[in-house]
């Protein structure tokens, strides 16, 4: 998908394992995309359980390859207080940022620089 001349990949489903982060990196490289849009429905239950460390490790793998990653979480509070705190912090992120809706996430990914 291209938004304002920014090529990006949208992941809507299917993430089950940590190593799939590298598959997404490869997919972005294959399509010359420097940005990734993740929806909450794409992510496994382990992502929302911070004690599993899945969220941190998964996102770290993506940003290590200099991808801009936007996550769309319609109701972050539904996953508990600690995860809500994680999302609040990520709302100010530089490489990984969280949004309440897809349009805001796409606008951020399309910003230059």
C-alpha positions as CSV (number, residue, x, y, z in Angstrom):
1,X,0.0,0.0,0.0
2,X,1.2,3.5,-0.6
3,X,0.1,6.6,1.4
4,X,1.4,10.0,0.3
5,X,4.3,8.3,-1.5
6,X,5.2,6.2,1.5
7,X,5.2,2.5,0.8
8,X,4.0,0.4,3.8
9,X,2.8,-3.0,4.7
10,X,-0.3,-3.6,6.7
11,X,-0.5,-6.6,9.0
12,X,-4.0,-7.5,9.9
13,X,-3.8,-11.1,11.0
14,X,-1.6,-14.1,11.6
15,X,1.1,-13.2,14.0
16,X,1.7,-16.1,16.3
17,X,5.5,-16.3,16.9
18,X,8.3,-13.9,17.6
19,X,10.3,-15.0,14.5
20,X,7.4,-13.6,12.4
21,X,8.8,-10.2,13.1
22,X,11.7,-11.0,10.8
23,X,9.2,-12.3,8.2
24,X,7.5,-8.9,8.3
25,X,10.9,-7.2,7.9
26,X,11.6,-9.4,4.9
27,X,8.2,-8.6,3.4
28,X,8.8,-4.9,3.8
29,X,12.2,-5.2,2.2
30,X,10.7,-7.2,-0.7
31,X,8.2,-4.4,-1.3
32,X,10.6,-1.5,-0.7
33,X,8.5,-0.4,2.3
34,X,10.0,1.3,5.3
35,X,6.8,1.3,7.4
36,X,4.5,-1.3,8.9
37,X,1.0,-0.9,10.2
38,X,-0.1,-3.5,12.9
39,X,-3.6,-4.0,14.0
40,X,-4.4,-5.4,17.4
41,X,-6.3,-8.3,15.7
42,X,-3.0,-9.4,14.0
43,X,-1.3,-10.0,17.4
44,X,-1.5,-13.1,19.6
45,X,-2.7,-13.0,23.3
46,X,1.0,-13.2,24.4
47,X,1.5,-9.7,23.0
48,X,-0.9,-8.3,25.5
49,X,0.6,-10.1,28.4
50,X,3.7,-8.0,29.2
51,X,5.1,-10.7,31.5
52,X,5.6,-12.9,28.3
53,X,7.9,-10.2,26.9
54,X,6.5,-10.9,23.5
55,X,5.5,-7.3,22.8
56,X,8.8,-5.8,23.6
57,X,10.8,-8.4,21.7
58,X,8.6,-8.4,18.7
59,X,8.6,-4.6,18.4
60,X,12.4,-4.5,19.0
61,X,13.0,-6.8,16.2
62,X,11.0,-4.6,13.8
63,X,12.7,-1.3,14.9
64,X,16.2,-2.8,14.8
65,X,15.7,-2.9,11.0
66,X,14.7,0.8,11.0
67,X,11.1,0.2,10.2
68,X,8.6,2.8,11.3
69,X,5.8,0.8,13.1
70,X,2.4,2.1,13.9
71,X,0.1,0.0,16.1
72,X,-3.7,0.5,16.1
73,X,-5.3,-0.4,19.4
74,X,-8.9,0.7,19.5
75,X,-9.4,-0.1,23.3
76,X,-6.0,-0.6,24.9
77,X,-7.6,-0.4,28.4
78,X,-9.4,-3.7,27.6
79,X,-6.0,-5.5,28.1
80,X,-5.4,-4.4,31.6
81,X,-3.7,-1.6,33.5
82,X,-0.1,-2.5,32.8
83,X,-0.6,-3.0,29.0
84,X,-2.5,0.3,29.0
85,X,0.5,2.0,30.6
86,X,2.7,0.4,27.9
87,X,0.4,1.8,25.2
88,X,0.4,5.3,26.7
89,X,4.2,5.4,26.6
90,X,4.2,4.1,23.0
91,X,1.9,7.0,22.0
92,X,5.0,9.2,22.0
93,X,7.4,6.7,20.4
94,X,9.8,7.6,17.6
95,X,9.9,4.3,15.7
96,X,6.9,2.5,17.3
97,X,3.9,4.6,17.9
98,X,0.4,3.6,19.0
99,X,-2.9,5.1,17.7
100,X,-6.6,4.7,18.4
101,X,-7.5,4.6,14.7
102,X,-6.1,3.5,11.4
103,X,-6.3,6.9,9.8
104,X,-4.2,8.6,12.4
105,X,-1.6,5.8,12.2
106,X,-1.5,6.1,8.4
107,X,-1.0,9.9,8.6
108,X,1.9,9.4,11.0
109,X,3.5,6.7,8.8
110,X,3.2,9.1,5.8
111,X,5.0,12.0,7.5
112,X,8.4,12.7,6.0
113,X,11.5,11.8,8.1
